[in-house]
């Protein structure tokens, strides 16, 4: 049962990673196409969080290979939870950016 749960969380993490890249690209393209020189402070904060999370997620993924199996469940749960939060923030930022640039 634990293995199925870990597999489901891993699939969720991978799907959310694709959405993270998609939303980040849409935010960046919206600002490039709108002619704005810099994003708003709210969007800058979310972009900063996303950039930091990109590096931290790689560290967590690396830890999956070197930590004992006992910690696998914890690491997968943590990275999936944080990834979900980052994708949620990027989704809201994308909607906000599209509204202010219309």
C-alpha positions, 0 to 999 in steps of 0.5 A: 500500500505504501508503494502505491501511495509513493507512486501516486505522489511521484506522479502528482509531483511530475504532473505539477512540475509540468504545470509549474514550467507552463505557468512560469513561461506564461507569466514571463511571456505575458510581461515580455509581450505587454512591454512592461519592463519589470513585473509587479512586486507580487509577481516578483515575489512569486518568481523568486519563490519559484526560482528558489524552489527549483533548486531546493527541489533538486536537493530533495530529489537527490536526497531520495537517492542517498537517504534510507528507505525509511525517509522516502515517504517523508521526502516525497510528501514534503516535495509534493506538498511544496510543489502543490503550493508553488503551482497554486501561487504560480496559477494565481500569479498568472491570472493576476498578470493576465488581468493587469496586462489587459 
